[in-house]
Structure formats: C-alpha cells, structure tokens
C-alpha cells in the first residue's frame, strides 16, 4: 500500500472555477492541499525519492532518445521531428544571451516593488519576458548571425 501523502486527490469538493484542471485543480492546488492537511512524507520516502528521481528522469529521457533514433519513438518522434523547432533552435542561444540583460533593464526601471500573485501576474510577466526575449533574438539573428553566415558561405566558396 502507498503512503497516505501520495494520495493527491482532494478530500473535499472540487473548485467550481472555469479553466484548465478546474475539476481536480492543478499541481499548485495539490501542494496547497498537502500543506493544509500537514501531510508530510516520511524521511525514508524523501530520501528514496531524492536519490532516485533525477537518475530515473535522465534514464527515461535517454531511452526516449534512443527509441526516436531507432525509429520506434511513435508520436513523440513526430513531435520532436517537427520542422517548426528549427526556427526556435536557431534563436535559443541568442535568447539565453539576451534574457538576463532584458530582465535587468525591466526590473531596473521599475518604480515600485513587484508583488506577484502566483496565479496570474507571474504568468503574464513570464510570457511577456519570453516574447520580448524571442523578438530580440530574432532581430539579433536577422541583423548579425544570418549576414555573417552568408559572408562565411561566400568566403569559403571562393577559396575552393
């Protein structure tokens, strides 16, 4: 039998709100439920979970990559092989380089303390930062990376 803290189902009626996971709540609500009922895992459960979780996750990703490489990945292989990921992959490193500077500028210009309600304001802030970072990365790609790649292509073709 599983320990009682693993049962994340609500012991009361579901919320009557609209939206995703309205019937069962979400992960945030599950954590709140555990905190309200003061249900804590035993030390042995915590130690076993912490010692196995990251290894199990990395092994499951490794198996999925190998299955996709062998052509046995199923629908996950078709999702990961979608050509739309190519655009995002070209922008990802630029987003990595730019996002810290963009966040520094954004938070440096604030004139008040930022209080985030975990349900809505944080999501809006995250999606806004993500959009600004990807738009900035697209501008950087179009003005710097792509012209340099074209010049390299021209230079290497003439030297042959």
N, C-alpha and C positions, 0 to 999 in steps of 0.2 A: 504494500500500500504506500502511496505517496505521502510525504509530509503535508500537513494542512496548509502551509504557506504557499504551496504550489497551486492551490485551487484559487485562480484569479477571478472566478465568476462572482458576480455580485450576490450578496446575501440580502439584497433589497431590490425594489423595483427599478428597472432601467429609467434613465432620464427621458423626459418627453421632449427633447430638443430635436431639431431637424439637422441634417448633415451626415457626414460620414461617421459610421460607427455609433449612431445615435442609440441603437438598441443595447449595445454592450459597452459603450464608452470606448475609450482608447487606452493606449499604454499609459498616458498621463493619469487617467482616471484609475487604472489598476494600481499604480503606485500610490495614489492618494488613498485608495481603499485599503491597501496594506498598512499605510501609516495610521489611518483612522482606527483600525482594529488592533493595532500594535502587534501584528503578526510578524515575527522575525524568524529567519531560518536558523537552524542550529549551527554551531561552529563547524561541525563536521561537514554539513551540507555546503556551507560557504567555502570552506577550504577545498572541497572536492570540485565545486563549480569553478572557482577561480583557477585551479590548477589544470583543468581540462578544457575550459571554454575556448581559449584562444587557439590552442592546438587543434581542437576539433573544427573550429571555423576555418583555419588555414588548410587543413586536410580536405575539408569538404569543397573549398574553392579549387584546390589542386585537382581533385577528382573531376570536378565540372570542367575545368580547362582541358584536362586530358580527354574527357569524353567529347568535348567540342572539337578538339584537334583530330580525333579519330572519326569524326562524322556521326557520332552517336549522341550528340547533345540535345536533339529534339528541338522543341520550340525555343529553348534558351539559346541554342546556337543561332537560330534565325534572328532572335532579338539582338544578340551580341554582334552579328554579322551585318546588321542594317547599315546602309551606306550613309545615313544621316549622322552617325557617330564620327565620321571622318572630319566633318566641319568642327565639331566640338573638340576633337582630339588636337586639331591644329591650334585651337585657341587656349587650351588648358594651361599650358606653361605660361603664356602671357597673363592669364588670369591670376595664376599663382604669384607672378612677379608684381602685378599691379594692385592686388586687392589690399595689401597692407597699407600702401600709400593712400589709396582711396578711403579706407576706413580712418586713417589718421586725419586726413583732411575733413571728412564728415564729422567725426567726433570732436575735432579741434575747433570747428566753427559753431558748435552748439553753445547756446547761451543759457541753457537750463540743464538740470540733472535729468538723466534719462531713466525713467521707471518703466519697466516692461511688464505688461500683463502677459503671462505665458501663453495665453490662447490666441491673441490676435496681433498685438503690436510687434511681437518678436517675429512672427511670420512675415508681416509686411516689411519690417526692416531687413530681414534676411533676403527676401525676394527682390527688394529694391537694390540692395548691395550686389546681389548676384547679377541682376540685369545691367547695372552700371559697369560692373567688372567685365562682363562679356562684351558689352558695347565698346568699352575702352580697348579691350583686347582685339576686337575686330578692326578698330581703327589702326591700332599698332600693327596688326598683321598686314593690312592693306597698304599702309604707308612705309613700313620698314621691311618686314620679313619677306613679303612676296617680291618687291623690287630687287632685293638683294639676291634672292633665289634665282630670279630671271637673269641678273647680271652674272651670277656664277654659271648658269647654264650656257650663256653666250660665250663666256670666257673659256670654259672647258671645251666647247665645240670647236672654237677656232684653234686651240692649241693642239688638236689631234691631227 
